[in-house]
């Protein structure tokens, strides 16, 4: 069966007026001309014109006649534009990738412009795109810009987004100029206005009047009806106030938008314990027990309904990083404050829990004492992992996961319920003092952990051996009186124990507490537990003689148990013939089954570590596909930067010159459409200027590429080779320390 397009392809004329039905055929007329022809037939304000079809073979005299009629025999300027079937489609816009020639006068100039457009169909790989040529009168617009029938940056279909400049829209879509931006309701009511110049009043009417905005909203509604969806429209108002539609294409990329009622998440307090990106086994060893322990604490305190705690994890993993439900933890206000006050359920729940909390407040120090004593006894009684039979290795690992649940629960309750007089005495402060003393006494760096396991409080757990003991940071420590976390400004946010599973004279928590064979462990355990019976839940602060508060003593045991897990996993991995990095790619059931003699998963050799991810925003929600959408606190980033394509990425700065580094983030001055061939494979894009509605910004959204514009002095601040994190939602661009 022959299609209408195929029948016309056999006899395509040299020029087809836009008001003829054949101009609506995208395969011959191209998508741009086809869309304008459809819009004109529906009564939308489209300039007259004609299209030179793809593969046109008609009489050249017909083309000259069409040019003569449209240009008034060369006295009227024309615009000659690309119209390929591959651009302006629902799948891809290819915005700004083909040539347009403005202000064309005379027959020879017209023929040259047509050749320029046709030549732009040549791709860098040598292939050619099918190309038709659209010709219309050149209109000198008083005001022009871009109208989106939805907000593609925020992912909202109930909003319109308009960006306008004085003159035509070309400088705006080319990324050379940022326009005044208007957020409108679907009926044209102004919701917000943003001017690129601080001196210009941020109000409706700065570039467009309210009446013109209402007309644009009407045009967006009519275009949606004609094309069956929201459109990306280039428009212009002429000197007489008439509105013209220059181009209409589907919106090809909408930002991810969280569903209604999506949880508010954030790193919150869990980042203090697990600040780094985690491998799958690390998630199962440390995040799962933490989630269960915090849920138990919230249940005991009546802070959340038990049914919700069973259904919603308090702590989860997003992109390999631990994040907590901020509302469950009480770190964020309720979504509807007044409704929360009127809701009797929370009060009733707390009333039912009040007797438990009252009794627990008095009993908690004793319970913590018993738990600390049990943990210390088990650590002391555990032989070195190398001598444990495989079944005992797995049994000990199971105990560590179970005891972490109790430790996290009691640590959370201690922080919420106990008011201890010496809150400035911390395990971190004690650890810093121990490091300072070790330096002063000339203790070798590799012996510090073995002699003073308390220094593990300064080091986040890791199966990968990343980071360094914060040895140099103690050079400026204030003597041996460093008791509080506030006194650690020179320390990194977290460092991990290095080579702790590789020997080199450094024994880990298990080997430090390996019974009679480890005299150092016996001494350390006695010191940190205030004697053999551990009748206190506190450990003495060896720098001052004061005891650590209950919560700090529990935190220290959490870290010791985690270090024991690292040693046990290291030994299990050795027996399985895996390195630690490969072992970290297993899940908990897979690893413990293999340690007990079961088979390893067949795909273990093919598993690879996840790409680095940037730190999570302070508060965010998840859209479909676990896409992180940061909570917007302001319209701009700290320096006026603005996110225009959602997503997050971390990588190495590249200026587009020379070899592309892995995980490249392109940092440029302007969003030049000519940069489009560089977009595939990038991790992020940052520009000093540019509009969220420019052609390159549209393409970045199509590629799902985190993009920020308006990042002041970005080229100087972020030189090639440095590492940065980019958040295309909030507009945040900041140096990344690479941990």
C-alpha angles and dihedrals in degrees: 000000000000117000124220089249091053093049092052093043090068093060108025112168124224093252133015120195114231091239093063120094093237090063087070093063106103096198093061104023097035126237097279095054092039092055092048091049091052091047092050092050089052090054099256116148102267125158116240119256147126138247129226100219124231107271092010113183104169130124110301087217088066090055092050090049091052090049092048093051095046095044097040088244093313099314095106122065119237137202117224114201140178119255111182124169086229096061132069093024130137090255100047137000098199082205113200095355097118129053130268123186119205133202097019114180128179132020097270092049088049093053090048091050091051091052090049091055093046091048091054088067088077111106121211091250091060097257122120131226117225105258137196123179124233119205125191138154116280108249120199101216123207090204128006141166147122129304121197117197087213134022103262093181095057095029093236120147092187094065135067123216122207128180118184139179135183106269127013126341095248098096090046097052091040090061094241096113134030113222133211106276125216127192109204138182114241088264094052102261110151111243100171140349130204126189124200089219116065090208092059113087110256096227140106110277097043090115104349126039122231090252091054091050090053089051091051091051089052090050090051091052093048092047090051089055094047097047100030097242145040114301138214102228132187110206143173139193114217126216091273093054097254116146118228131190110220100175139358128191136155119273099252101189130035121185117251112266123197116238119255110281095019112163121262106236135180142157089255116152094340089072088068089066101030109025099153136072110276133218119225095263091047089054091053094044098047114012098048095053090044091053092049093046094050091046090054091050092049091048093051091048093047091234095136136015114270092232090057092047090053092050102038121050113229090213124031138168122250118182090343093306127111116245132176133215098254095200094051090050091048091241092123130043119252116274091241107031098185094046089050090055091051094046109099094196099082092048092047091047093051091046089055089049095044095090090049092049093047093051092041093054090060095039099042098085090054092045090050090048091056093045093049090048091049092049093047091048092050092047091049093047096047112102119222110286092242091068097043117106113238094255090050090048090055092044091052091049090052090051092052092055092048096047092048088062090057094043093051092046094050093042090055093046092047091053092049102039110027122079104197120185098223103054092149092068106092138168088238091055091048090049092051090050089051091052091049092052092047091054092047091050094046095243109170112253092238091057098052098088092045092051097039114021088179088084088074085079086076095052128073116226118258138167090204102064093236123160134022137264103267090245101143092047090070092064089085096035113132099251118278096312097088101131106146134067088232088068093065104081093133094056123094116248089257137347127192131224110262125209090357090134094044103065111227089156093300115118121196132224094282096048091041087057099039101130124253092346091070110059090172090058094050091052094045094046091049092050096046095044098046094241139333097297095048091214089168126063089218135085122218116254098233093203095060107013091244120127121246114250118255095259093050092049089053092047090053091053090050089057093046092051090049090052090050087054090053090054093046093048090048091054092045091050091051091054091049092050093246131128117232094257092055092045089054090062091065124090120237097258091048094050098045092045090053093047089054091054103274125129125275116241111273093234096057093108090054097049115106132190116263119259115263114275127202122247113280120259116259089252129009146147131222124244126194112309092028090283110171112233111186120221107252114231096171136009093246140041121252093280099036092276115149131205112229102168118039125232137077132252142167124203150116121307115248127182095202093258125109126356116351112243121223113276091011121197109200112220115190141155099242138013094251110183087221088073091068095101088061095056100083109090097014120132095208146347127221126182131182092219137012144103128268087230098052121118094255092049089053090051091047090056090050090054092046088238118160104240134182127186130189094038099158115233090350095153091059097037095050109040121190112281096030120114122240139172118226127199110191092192102053097026090237116155117174140156114270118218092210097236 
